């Protein structure tokens, strides 16, 4: 599950999952939802992403920024994500398609994930992974 | 904003007295109305900036301030070169985002019959929106030259007129850029993005001078009621965003080794003299040059399109300002001139009359300060005032500032309805994204007229002219 949360100038992305892996994957879907509806994007092409960081919150920002970078240089938008975090290492696959403003009804590009309202935590039986992104 | 967070000192000055770990006072310049609408977070962010080492005189916020990352958007802070820090968050992700305004030698009647054609031509020639790519293709060595040369490089490459450079801050080229400090990732991200507008609140707008407040300054800027102007709002695109992203992390990770205690990770900074600080300066200045070159290329594209459409058109640069920067400037502190690193995050430099850095045509009246409004309500041209130096290191506001999040805006408005209602008022909007239009609906922003008025009343800059939008290409 993912959701957006309020920030006056920009937007917060929040992934919620049974596991840390799922929360990270859902945060990525929330990131795509800033740009366009993820349901409009055909997950036809896979891109592998690897990141390492011993601080889980910095790792979340790294993960989202890696997706922002791949979207920018490949001209793609992603809609399906599989994330595996083991120790300080993140291994992930993002599936998506070439960005098409008309087809995907894209609203805005994301410049970067920020450390504002950054949180990775376990709350009751759910994991939450969130931060504000600059658009 | 909760009034208990500030103390009123005059009609437009609100003080946050030094307390706790603050090294200087905080000062917010705004009218009572703008203060009432300002988020409490602005006060918190002004206070946090005041705790940073080497901060001089005060932590300031402009009338359009809103809740940002680390620094408030609309934040101004200057640091001592020896003791001070430089902050990637204090510059922001969109390094050197700014506004460039051009005169056209046309008046409203000249284009009344051809607004639709102009809108189509501009929409065609200016790449805008998510994933758009420019026509300029650069190899790595070409990009390094661009990052070192800025708008000067662009003019050398045939984009625009030599004369444009005199009316660009830093004469079109930020000194001290070091392209070797810009990562390959940042360069890769820029490869296809030169000569693009971007998305979000970035735009290209054809405007009409609606009202002149200061005849002498308007005369010096070469504008009169009824004149057609063109404004571009955009920045350093993917390259700047990537530099911001990478250095934010480096500064967070290296802060403990420099003994920096950060009240908020987004305030990530490094001592100016440290290797990370110096590396960021070289990269950030390259980002400034990237933005200056980008706006210069866009100028060339729209100049070609406009001058083809109308034989009377003669596109001349009025001025180009950046509002996300850190620059080395001389300012009077306690009666003595001092070299400072001035961060302006969503704030515009606003040199007063007589400043030697101004082009001679403007020196008597002060620097043009270009304030972007919304596609429905218009924009302002201000001029730097004598008093701004003492108030906030010669700084002024930068725009209207949002008062509603993007998500809230899409609940209030539909893009097609916004386009239709603006067309009814004679404003043509061109965009590839209707959701983008809804997110940028005029009602989602503060009243730019109130911001400009408060800026004048505070003594930061004075109003010269109000511009009404006629055609807007939205990113």
Interface residues (C-beta under 8 A of the other chain):
Chain A: X4 X6 X7 X8 X9 X10 X11 X34 X35 X36 X58 X61 X62 X65 X68 X69 X71 X72 X73 X75 X77 X99 X101 X102 X105 X106 X107 X108 X109 X111 X112 X113 X114 X115 X116 X118 X132 X134 X135
Chain B: X39 X41 X66 X67 X68 X69 X70 X73 X92 X93 X94 X129 X130 X131 X132 X133 X185 X188 X189 X191 X192 X193 X198 X199 X200 X238 X241 X242 X244 X245 X248 X249 X252 X253 X264 X265 X266 X268 X401 X402 X403 X404 X405 X406 X407 X408 X432 X433 X434 X435 X436 X439
